[in-house]
């Protein structure tokens, strides 16, 4: 095995560890007809089942990674939870104070 493949796999594993798997999850979409029994009907009947994808809400964001700013496609759930460290941005109309 060449070291190039090994290094590439290590980078991918690190990215997977940081940001999780960004692949869509699969499920089914049901088409139904009828009125539910609890509403006085005869019950719902499934007329069709179609495969569908549940895609993650990915946003392109600049993040701090090993002291460098890089652009990554990151799920919004990780941004909201604070698991991803965004790059430090200076507030507008302020100057950097040196002490």
C-alpha positions, 0 to 999 in steps of 0.5 A, spaced: 500 500 500 502 506 498 503 512 503 499 516 498 493 512 499 494 511 507 495 519 507 488 520 503 485 515 508 487 518 514 485 525 512 478 522 510 477 519 517 479 525 520 474 529 516 469 524 518 470 524 525 470 532 525 463 533 521 460 526 521 457 522 515 454 527 510 451 522 505 443 522 505 439 517 509 434 513 505 427 512 506 420 511 503 415 516 501 408 513 502 402 515 498 395 513 501 388 514 500 382 513 505 380 516 512 383 514 518 379 509 523 379 514 529 376 519 524 370 515 523 373 512 516 374 505 514 382 505 515 388 508 510 390 504 504 397 505 501 397 506 494 404 507 492 411 506 496 417 510 493 424 510 495 426 517 497 433 521 500 433 525 507 438 530 505 442 533 510 442 541 511 449 542 508 452 549 508 458 552 505 462 555 511 469 557 513 472 553 519 478 553 523 482 546 522 489 545 525 490 553 525 488 554 518 481 557 515 478 552 510 472 552 507 467 545 508 460 543 507 458 542 514 451 540 517 447 546 520 445 541 526 453 541 528 453 549 527 447 550 531 450 545 537 457 549 537 461 542 535 464 546 529 469 552 531 468 557 526 473 562 524 474 568 528 471 574 525 473 581 528 466 585 529 465 591 524 467 598 526 472 596 531 480 596 531 484 590 534 487 592 540 494 591 542 496 590 549 
